[in-house]
Amino acid sequence: MPFPLPRRLRRSAILALSGLVLALPLSAETAIRGVTLSTAGLAMIEATGQFGTDPIRLSVARDEIDDFLKSLWVIDPAGAVPFVTLTGPGSFEDSFAHFPFGPQDVTDPARLMTAMIGAPLIVERRGETWEGLNMGVSQRPCEDGSCNVLNLQGADGMLHSFVMDDALGVRFSEAADQDTLTAALRAWRGSANPRRVELALGSDNPETRDVGLVYLQNAPLWRTAWRAVDTPEGIRLIGWAVVENTTGIDWQDIDLTLATGSVRAIQARLYERRYAQREQDTQYAVAPAPSIAMARGAMAPGAAPMMESMADSFAAVQVAADDGESFSRFTLSTPVTLAAGQMMSVPFLSELLPDARLTLYRGGSGQMHPAIALSLENPLPLRLPAGVLTLYEDGRGHAGDAMIPELAPGATEIVEFARDTAVEIREESTNTETIREMRLANGLLYVTEDLERRITYRIEGAPQADRDITIDHPRQSDWTVSSTTGAEERPDAWRWVVAVPAGERASLTVTERQPRMRRVGLLDIDLNTLAFWESRSIDPQVRATLAQLADLRGQITTAEQEQRRLDGEIQTLEREQARLVNLIVQLGDDSQANRDRRARVDTIDTEIRRAQGNRAAAADRVTALRQQIATLIGA
């Protein structure tokens, strides 16, 4: 059994589920007792260990140490202060920052001696010993090429040279130099496996005692595979949970719990060296990562009564289920043994639901054949997790697959698993617009009209069998259905069931209406648009006003045409006058022809003045007519 946790603390532990990816080999005296898998792909591990003079030693994947530090929870009956010690993220570089040599010098004796010039050494070769100061390494020719030669100044000042071969032994004679080399080698040892971090878990109380450990890690999603068996008693719904052990440790008789909920998970960055921008001191900071909302799912209690002929197929493991504010869970009553890296599939729920098979056509889908579907209602006080569903017909075999979304308690969902190709459905649509009201105000024509849409579903029945066709007509905002007799009101559709005898036809017509208000400006409206609205007017007074408005607009059009005609006439007269004046000036004589031209120029002046007067009168007419229109329409 897991280390005992108070109910409140167990609840808090699951609420703390967050993203963690680690395989955590435990020490010999530490063992996993329970695992809680979440539909968000998280695993909460409950383990037991022993505190005492020696710490609990753990090995954590380097990439996941942040989340381990975030989630580790120690339950100590002694109430001591726990602590975790581990090498820091820059410990290797930090160590060599204080050594007189670099990391690569430690792994090469020749480079080490070159870096430690002046250090007291003890040199041994074939039983002889020399002591002195290190003078570094040089090279000289040898039989096989060049050789490294260690140079030493002896205590008497004598210089010695030693070929650095297998027969030569060298050590530092001062303890401080030897300790430095040992520390460097230990730093190398600590970085030998950069993918893991070794840590020790202890407390300030040396008393030997058992403690509980709770930590989190990423785990593959436990998935749900549903089986639905169509039986004479109804639909038998069986849920299978597919789980995988990726903890890196074999599960031996553990308590396995499957949890679901919608809790927030934050990816912390605790094992990272970061500095704030400051003038002097540095401040360690943790940067928040984007939150990850856990996927919702569900668990449910054990099996309902089964058909005797299919008792084995309908059996499911017994579970203990409970629900919380933000999560639900159930625990398998049988301990689970599963080797690391292995998967397991086990039925965890079996419920008998009313037979709710239907032949469903969704309006506006564009499909020719209706779907064969199941209407599933969650009868449990817990959420049902999403998953793939395989349907079997009792005695006939596989009938199709479907996807079940997450179902809240009492929620209903229709899942489609096949098409009824024996039935064909076609949609026909017509649209009309009906004027309901017209009124004039403030120079505007206000038109209230009803848009009417008639959708007819024409059904060709199955040749050899009767069908009850369920038609879901989609509900759209701002549209109302004129008649809902015999319909079921659903959040997203109006539902009718149409009985279609074998080989016959049937139809369903749905009429929808949508009111619409238009505002039409009348002051400068053109005659064609005005005639359109006059013809559609249902109010005699409004129609008479629009007719009067049309007459005035017609007079304005005539007056404006007269203005344009007179403008053209004036331009023609002015051009003719200018031509005659040019000829008179060019000839410069007093011939009869020039006298006639001068008379014509004077006549044109009179004609121009008369045309300008007529044009001004036409403009005044337009102005007066516009004022009449403004008065008429109240602009």
N, C-alpha and C positions, 0 to 999 in steps of 0.2 A: 504493500500500500504506500502511497505517497506520504511524505512527512506531513503530519496533521497540520492543517491550516484552518483558522477560524473561518466561518462562512463569509463574514464580511471581507476578510483578507483574500479568500479565494476569489470572491467577486472582483475585488480590486485588481487582483493579479491578471484576470482575464481582460479587464478594462484597460490594462496597461499594454495589451498586445501592440507591437510595433514592428517595423521591418528590421530583420536581422538575418544575416546569411553566415552561418558558422557551423562547422563540424567540431564538436567540443569533446575530445577524448577526456574522460575523467580519470582521477587517480584510482588506485586499487580499492580504497576504502569508500569510494563515492560511486553511487549507482543511480540510474534513472528509474523512477517509480511510476511516473505518469506523464502523458503527453496530451496536450490539447491542440488540435489542428483547427485552423480557421479557414473559412471560405475565401479569405483575403490572401491565403498563402502564407500564413504565419503559424509557427509552432511555439507553444509555451511548454517548457520542459520543467518538470518537478523532480528533483533529485535529493538524495540524502548524502551527507558527508560527516566527517568527524573533525572537530576542532580540538586542539591540544597544544603541546609544545611544538609539534611540527605543523606547518601550514598545509592546506589543501592545494595541490599543484594542478594547474589546468593549462591546456594548450589551445590557443584561440587563433583562428585564421586571421592573418594580418589585415586583410581588407574588411574584416567584420568586427574588429576590436572596438570601434566606436559604439556600435549598437550593443555589444556586450556590456561595456561600461555604463551605457544608458539604462539597461534593463535588469542588471543583476540585482536580485533581492535575496537577502540572507535572513532566515528565520532562526534566531538563536534563543533557546529557552533561558539562557543565562543573562540575556539582555546586554551582552558585552558589545563594545564598539568594533565592528568589523573593518577590515581594510584590505585593499588589493595592491600589491606591489608588482611592477612590471617595468621592463626597459622602455625608455621613451622613444619616440619616433626618430629622433636624431642622435641617439646614444652612440652609435658607431662613429659618426663624424665628430661628435663632442669629445669622445675619448681621444682621438688622434689629434684634436686641436691642442691638447696639452702634452702630447708626447714629442720627443725630440726627433721623431722619424714619422714617415708616412705609412699608410696601410700597406702599400706594396713592398716597403722595406722589410716588414716583418716576415714575409714569405720568402725572402731571398737573403741568405747569410751574407753574401758579398755586399749587397746594398745596405744591409743592417750595419755591418762593420764600417762602411763608408760614412753612414749617417752618424755613427757613434765614435768618431775620431776623438781621442783623448781619454776614453773610458778605460779604467783599469781592467785588464784581462788576465785570465789564467789559460794558458795554451798547453795541451798535452798531445804528444805523439810517441807512440810505441813505448810507453812507460816513463818517458821523460816529461818534465814539467817546466814551463817558463812563465814568469810573471812580469808584467810591464804595462806600458800604456799603448793603446791602439793607435797606429799611425795610418790606418786605412788600408785599402786594397788596391793593388796595381796588377797589371797583366804582363806576362812574359811568354815567349814562345815555348812550346812543349812538343812532345812527339806527336800528339794528336791535334795540334793547333796551338791555341793560346790557353793559358792557365791563369786562374785567379790566385794571387799571392797576397797573403796577409802579412803586413809589416808591423813589427812590435819593437818598441824601445824597452830594453830590459831595465831592471832595477839598478844595474851598474852602468847604464848608459849604452850598453852594447845594442846594436841594431840587428834584429833577426827577421828572416823572411821564411814563410811557411806556405808551401803549396796547399791550397784548400781542396784536399781530396778526402776520401773516406777514412783515412787514418788520422786525420787531424780533429781534435776536440777543442772547443773554445767555450769559455763561459765568463760572464761578468763576475769580477771579484767583489764588487760592492753590492750590498743587498738592495739598495735603492734602484740601481740599474736593472738588477734581476727582476725586482717587483714591477718595474715599468714594462719590461718585456712580457712578463706573465699577464699583466693587465691588458696589454695589446692583444695577446693571443686569445684571452677570454673575450675581448670585444669581437674578434674574428669569429670565435665560437658562437657568440650570441647572434651574429648575422649569417650563420651558416645556412639557416632556413629562413629566407626573407618573407616567406609566405605565412609564417606562424609567429605568434608572440607567446612566450612562456610567462606565466604569472603565478603568483602565490597568494592565497586567500587565508588570512588569519585574523586574530582579534587580540584585544589587550588582556584577555583572560586565559591563562595557560591551562585551565582545568579541562580535562578530556570529557567530551560530550558530543552527542549527535546534534547536527543542525540540518535545516532544510535549505535548499537552494532553488530559486526560481529564475529562469532566464528565457530569453526569446531568440528565435532564429527564423530566417526565411525557410519556407518549405513549399514544395509544389502544392498547388491548389488541391484540396480534397474535392473531387468532382462527384456529381450525382448523375447516375444513369437510371432513368425511370423505366419500369415495365408496366404496361397497362394491358390487362387481360379482360376481354369482353366476355363476361359470363352471364348465364341466365339471371343471376342475382344482382348483377350490376357490373360496374367497372372495378376490377381489383387493381389498385395502384400500389406498386412495390418500388421502393427507392433503394438503390444500391450505392454505397459510398465507396469510391476508389481512392485509396490512400497510398502514400509512398514514404518509406523511411529514409530520409536524407540527413539524419542527425549525425551520421558517421559512427554510430554505436548501435549494436544489436539491441532490440527491444525484447526483454525477457519477462513475460508475465506482467506487462505494464497495464495501467488503467488508461484506455484510449478514450478521449473525449473529442467530439466534433462540435465546433462552435461556429456561430455566425452572428454578425452584427454590423453596425455602422459606426465604428469608432475611429478617431483620428490617429494617424500614425506619422511620426516625424522622424526623418533620418538625421540623427545628430552627427556632429563632427567633433568628437571629444579627443580622439587620438591624432591630433593634428597640431603642429606648431604654427601658430599664427600670431602676428603682432599688429597692434593698433598703431596708427600714425600719431606718434607723440614726440615731444621735443626731447625728453630724457628717458623716463621709464617706459617699459613695454607692458602692455596689459593683455593677458590671455583672453580671448573672446571665443564664444561659440556662435557660429552663424547659423541661423535657422534655415532648413531646407524646405522646399515646397511640401505641403501636407499631402498625404495620400489617403483618400477615403476608402475604407475597407469595403469590399463587396458584401452585399447582403446575401443571406441564405437562410436555411431553416433546418430545424431538427424536429423530430416528432416521436411520440411514444410508440410502444410496441404494436404487435400485430393484432388485427381484428380477427373474428372467426373466419375460418377458411373452408373452401369446398373440399370435401373428403377426397374427391378424385384428383385434386391437385394440391394436396396439403403440403407436399415437399416443396413444390414450386412457390407456394405462397408464404412459406415460413420466413421469419426474420428474427434477428437476434433481439433479445430483450434489452431495453435501454432505460435509463433514468433521465428524464428531460426536465428542464426548467427554463424560464424566460426571465430576462432582465429588462432594464430600461433601454439599453443600447445593444444588447446581444442576447442570443439564445444558445443553448448547448444541450447535448445529450451525451451520456457516458455509457459505453457498452458494458453490460454486466459481466461479460466473460473477459478475463485478462487476455491480452494480445501478445503474441510472440512473433516478431518479424525481424529478419536479419537486415542489417544495414544495406541499403541499395535495392531492397526488394519491394514489390508492390503487393497490395492486397485489395480485393473487392469483396464486400460483405453487405448483404441486405440489412438495412437498418430501420425500415418502415414498411408496413403493409396496412392499407386502409381500403375498405369497401365503399365505393362512391355510387350514387344513383347513376343508372345508365343514361347518359346525356349525349348520345351520339346524334349528330344532326348533319343534314346536307345544306351547306351554307353558301349563299352567294352574297358577296359584298358589292353593293352598288358603286359604280365608278371604277371598279378594279380593272376593267378591260378584259376579264377572263370570259371565255365562252362557256366553260364547264364549271359547275359549282364545286366547292371543296367538300370533302368528307372530313368532319371535325369532331372533336370532343369538347364539351363544356365542362371544365373541371373547377370545382369549388373546394377551397382549402377548409376542411372541417375542424382543423386543429387550432389550439391557442398559440401556436408557434408558426413562424414563417416556413414555407416550403422552399428549399433552394432551387435555383434554376438548374436545368440540365436537359439532356437529350432524352426523348421518350420513344420507346419502341412498343408498338401496339400489336397484340396478338388477338385473333378471333378464336374463341374457344372451339377447338375441333377443326379449325381451318388453317391456322398458322399466321405468318407475318402479314399484317395489314398495312404497314407503313410506319414512317418515323416522323417525329415532330420535335419542336423545341418548346420547353416549358420555361417561362420567365419566373422570377421570384414571385411567390404568392404570399401576401400578408394574410393573417387570420381572417377567414370569411371572404376573402377575395375570390373572384371568378375570372377565369381566363379561357378563351377558346383557342385550341391548338388544332391546326390543320395537318393531316397526315396523308391525304390522297385526294384525287380528283374523280368525280363521278362523270366519266366520259359518256355515259348513256343519256345524260341530260344536257340540253343546250339552252342557254339563256342569252337573249339579246336585249339591249337597251335602245329605246327610241326617245328622243327628246325634242320638244317644241317649246318656243318662247313667244310670249305675247306681252304687250304693254297696254294697260288700261288706265285712262285718265280718271282720276277720282275727284279732283278739284282744280279749278283755276281761279285766281284772283289777281287784281291789279293793285299795286301799292308802291308809292315812292318811285315811280318810273320803271318798275319791274313787273314782269309777269311771273307769278309764283304758280308752278305746276306741281301738283301732287299726283303721282301715278303709282300703280301697282305693277311690278314685274311678275309675271306668272310663268312658271316653268312646269311643264308636264313631262314626267319621266314614266315611260311604260316598260315594264319588264315582261317580255314575251318568252314563255317557257315551253320548250318541246319536251314532253315527258319521256321517261324510259320506255322502250318498246314492250317489255315483258314484266314490268313491276310498277306498283304504285309508288309514288314518292311524296313526301312532305318536304317542300322546299322552303327553307328559312332564308328570307331576304332581309339583309341589313341595309337600309337606306341611310346614307351618311347624313348627319346633322351638320348644318353650316350656320355660322353666325349670321344674324340679320335676316335669315330666311325662316318662314314658318310653314308648317305642313297644314293644309286646309282641313284635312280629315285624318284622324288617327284611329278610327274605329277598328278594333281588333288588333291594334298594334301594341307592342311592348316598348316602353320608353327606356332607352339605355343612354349612358352618358355620351356616347359618340354616334348613336344611330337610332332610327326607328326600326323595329323588327316586326315583320309580318311572317306568318307561316301559311303557305299556299299549298293546298292539296292538289296533286296532279295525278289522275288515274293513269294506268298503264297505256301507253301509246296515244295519249290525248295531249291537248294543248291547254294552257291557261295563261292568264296575264294579270298583272298588278299595275295599276296606275297611281302614281303619287303626284299630287299637285302642291307646288311650293309657291309662296308669294313673298315678295320683298318690297316694302314701300320705298319710294325714292322722291326726293324734293329737288326740283330744278328752279333756277332763277334766271330769267331771260331779260336782258336789257332791251328796252323798247325805243329809246330816244333815237338811236341810229340803226335800228333793225332794218334789214333789207326786205324787199317785197316778197321774195320767195319764202323766206323763213316766216314772215308774218302770215302769209297765206297758209302755211303748214299748220301753225298753231290755231288760226281761225277755223280751219276745217276740223280740228280735233276738239274744239271748245264744246263743253257740255252745259255751259251757263249762257242763256240768251243775252243777258246784259253784257257779259264779257265778250260774247261774239259780236254784238253790235258795236261795242267800243273798238274792238280790233278791226271791224269793217270800216268804221270812221277813220281809224288810224291809217288803214290801208289807203283810203281815199286821199287823206292829207299827204301821205308819203308819195302817192302817185302825182299829186299836184307839185310837190317839191321836185320830184324827178323831172316833170315837164318844165318847170321854171329853171332848173339847173341846166337842162338841155338847151333852153332858149339863151341862157347866159353864155354857154359855150358857143352857140351859133353866132351870137352877136360879137363875141370876142374874135372869132374867125373873120367876120365881116369887117370889123374895125382894122384888123391887121392887114387885110387885103386892100382896103381903101388907103391906109397909110403907106403901103408899098407903092401903089399907083401914084399917089401924090408926090412921093419922093422921086419917082422916075421922071415925072413931068417937070418938076423943079430943076432937076439936073440937066434936062434937055434945054430948058429956057436959058439957063446960065451958060451952057456950052455954046449955043448959037449966038446969044447976045444981040440979036437984031429985033426990029419991030415989024417983022413979017406977020401976015395974017395967021400963019400957022402958030407963031408964038403967042399972038393975041388969043387964039382959040385955047391954047394950052393954059394961059393964065386964067381964062374963064373956067376951064375945067377944074383947076386947082381950087378956085373959090367954091365951086359946086361940091367938090369932095369935102371941103371943110364943113359945109352944111350937113352933108350925109354922115360924116364922122360924129358931129355933135348929136345928131338925132339918134344914131346907134348907141352912143355912150349913155344917152338918157334912157333908152329902152333897156340897156344892160343894168343900169342902176335900179330901174323899176323892177326888173326880174330879181335882182339881189334882195331888194326890199320885200318882194313877195316871198322869197325863200325864208327870210328872217321872220316874217309874220306867220308863215305856216309852221315853222319850228316852234314859235311861241304858242300857237294853238295846240300843237302836239304836247308840249310840256304841260300846258293847262289840262289837256285831256287825260294824260296819264299821271298827273300829280307829281311830276318830277321837279 
